[in-house]
Amino acid sequence: MSSASNTHHGSGTVNGGISFWYADEGLPTAREPLTSDATADVCIVGGGYTGLWTAYYLKKAAPFLRVTVLEQKFCGYGASGRNGGWLYNGIAGRDRYAKLHGHEAAVRLQRAMNDTVEEVIRAAAEESIDADIHHGGVLEVAYTPAQLARLKAFHEAELAYGEKDRTLHGARETAERVRVAGAVGSTWTPHGARLHPVKLVQGLAATVEALGVTIHESTPVTEIKPKHAITPYGTVRAPYVLRCTEGFTASLKGQRRTWLPMNSSMIATDPLTDEQWESIGWEGRETLGDMAHAYMYAQRTADHRIALGGRGVPYRYGSKTDNDGRTQPATIDALRAILVRFFPQLAGVGIAHAWSGVLGVPRDWCATVTLDRATGLGWAGGYVGSGVATTNLAARTLRDLVQQDSGQAGPTDLTTLPWVDHKVRRWEPEPFRWLGVHAMYATYNAADHRELTTHTANSSRLAQWADKVAGRH
Ligand SMILES: Cc1cc2nc3c(=O)[nH]c(=O)nc-3n(C[C@H](O)[C@H](O)[C@H](O)COP(=O)(O)OP(=O)(O)OC[C@H]3O[C@@H](n4cnc5c(N)ncnc54)[C@H](O)[C@@H]3O)c2cc1C
C-alpha cells in the first residue's frame, strides 16, 4: 500500500490516505490472501472491530474452533480505522427498541452498552493493546436555546434509561471543563472514553492472530451463501458464515439495498501549543459533541491535536463507497468552520489531515445482530455513527448465538437483548434513495441555521419532519 494517492487541500492538509490515524505508522502491509479453497468452523467476512472482536471472543470461549477472517483490503481499512475514537455507550435504535419491546428491554440494552465501554477497556488492558485510551467520559454541549432544550430532554431520557451517574451543567461548569464559545450548558456521562482507532484495530488483529485465528487480507468476498464465502481465489466452507461488512455491505451480491453506506468526514489539526490548550481547557479529555441536528464529535488526541468530525458528502448515488477517504474541499471547509465556531482562537490553526469513511445505515436506523439458525448465516451492524463500543457487544452476542446454535451453551443475557434477530425492510431503489438522503441532510442544515439565527428555544419543525421521513422515529 502507499499513500501516493493523497492530495492536498490548503497549505499542507493531507487529504485521504485512509485516515489521519495511519499517518504516524504508515499503512500496513497486507497479510497473505487466500490462495485456494479452504474450510473452517466459523468464517468471518470483514476485518473491522465487529469481525475481529467476534473472532476474539469465539477463540477465547472455544480455543479449538477453526476461525478464518476474510478481509478485502487490510484489517482496519473501513470505519474501524477511520472513526473519531469515541468509545461510548450510545446505540443506534434504542428508542425504537423501547417502542417495540418495552422500556425494560431497552434499559437492559442500555446497561449492556454501559458495561461494553468497560469491557473494551478491560480487554485492551488484558491483551496489552495500547490504544491511547483515556477514560474521561462524554461531554455534550449546547450553544443555542433550541440545543439547550434538546440537551435537557436528552439528559432526562438518559436518566430514564437507568444512567444514574450522568450530570447536567450550566454555562460556568461547562467552561470549567471545556471553554466552547457561547456554550450555555452541557451533559456529562462517565460511560465513555477517547481512543486511537487504528491502534485498537491493529492490536486486535495481532491478538487474534496470536490466538490462532487465520486472517487472509486482500481477499474480497463477492458472495455469501449458506456455508460458503466465495472469493476470486477460492471458497471458504464453514457451518457458520458471519457478515461483518457494515458500510461496504451493498457491494456483496444480493445486499445492495440492505444498509445504506453513508459518509462521515473528519479533520485533525496540527498539534496545539500549550497556550492554546490553556485557553481551551479540556484537561479531562472527554469526548466532545454538540446538540445540533447535524451534530459534531471531537476528541483531544494523545498527541495534542483536535480531531473533529461531522457530516461529509452524505451518500453517493448507487450506494458507491469511497475508497481512500478523500474528502471534498467544501466538507473540509465546513468542518474547519465548526472547529472555529467552537474555539474562535483556533482560526489560524493548520489542518494536518482530512478524511472520510463509510457507515452502515439500516432503513429504520436500528443496529442489529442476528444468526439465522436454518442457514448458519449471521451478521451484525447498522450501527450508524455509534459502533466503536457497539461492535464489541455485537461480537459477544454473535459468540453466544453460535455457541447456543452449536449446542455448547444455552441462551444468555446477551442473546435475549431486543436488538437480536431484528428484521427491517430494505432501502428504496434509486433514484429515491439518493433523493431522500440528500433532502434529509439539506433539511438538518436548514434547521441548524434557523435555530442559530432566530435563537428560538423550539426545535425546528423541519428537523422533526426530516426525522419522520428518514424513519428515525
Ligand atoms: C469518520 C467516521 C467516524 C466515526 N466515529 C465514531 C465514533 O467516534 N464513535 C463510534 O462509536 N463510532 C464511530 N463511527 C462508526 C464506527 O467506526 C463503526 O460503526 C465501526 O467501526 C464499524 O465496525 P465494523 O467492523 O462493523 O465495520 P468496518 O470497520 O467498516 O469493517 C468492515 C470491514 O469489512 C471489510 N469488507 C467489506 N466488504 C468486504 C468483502 N466483500 N469482503 C471482504 N472484506 C470486506 C472492509 O474492508 C472493512 O475492513 C465512525 C465512523 C466513521 C466512518
The ligand as a Gaussian input file, in Angstrom:
#p B3LYP/6-31G(d) Opt

LIG

0 1
 C      -15.463000       9.030000      10.003000
 C      -16.133000       8.125000      10.998000
 C      -16.170000       8.486000      12.335000
 C      -16.777000       7.646000      13.284000
 N      -16.708000       7.973000      14.611000
 C      -17.217000       7.139000      15.532000
 C      -17.022000       7.391000      16.908000
 O      -16.316000       8.329000      17.293000
 N      -17.624000       6.557000      17.811000
 C      -18.370000       5.491000      17.419000
 O      -18.906000       4.792000      18.275000
 N      -18.494000       5.177000      16.098000
 C      -17.921000       5.962000      15.159000
 N      -18.004000       5.633000      13.849000
 C      -18.631000       4.347000      13.486000
 C      -17.694000       3.181000      13.771000
 O      -16.395000       3.482000      13.323000
 C      -18.208000       1.933000      13.056000
 O      -19.547000       1.693000      13.456000
 C      -17.415000       0.683000      13.357000
 O      -16.043000       0.886000      13.144000
 C      -17.934000      -0.463000      12.485000
 O      -17.045000      -1.555000      12.568000
 P      -17.269000      -2.775000      11.594000
 O      -16.188000      -3.753000      11.866000
 O      -18.668000      -3.261000      11.695000
 O      -17.129000      -2.142000      10.131000
 P      -15.797000      -1.658000       9.370000
 O      -14.788000      -1.112000      10.279000
 O      -16.238000      -0.818000       8.219000
 O      -15.195000      -3.019000       8.846000
 C      -15.732000      -3.728000       7.780000
 C      -14.552000      -4.427000       7.115000
 O      -15.054000      -5.344000       6.181000
 C      -14.242000      -5.308000       5.032000
 N      -15.088000      -5.771000       3.944000
 C      -16.178000      -5.157000       3.464000
 N      -16.730000      -5.854000       2.459000
 C      -15.961000      -6.944000       2.295000
 C      -15.998000      -8.046000       1.401000
 N      -16.941000      -8.151000       0.482000
 N      -15.046000      -8.998000       1.527000
 C      -14.080000      -8.908000       2.470000
 N      -13.991000      -7.862000       3.323000
 C      -14.921000      -6.908000       3.240000
 C      -13.844000      -3.850000       4.911000
 O      -12.677000      -3.667000       4.142000
 C      -13.657000      -3.468000       6.364000
 O      -12.322000      -3.622000       6.808000
 C      -17.395000       6.440000      12.870000
 C      -17.359000       6.077000      11.526000
 C      -16.735000       6.903000      10.596000
 C      -16.689000       6.475000       9.163000

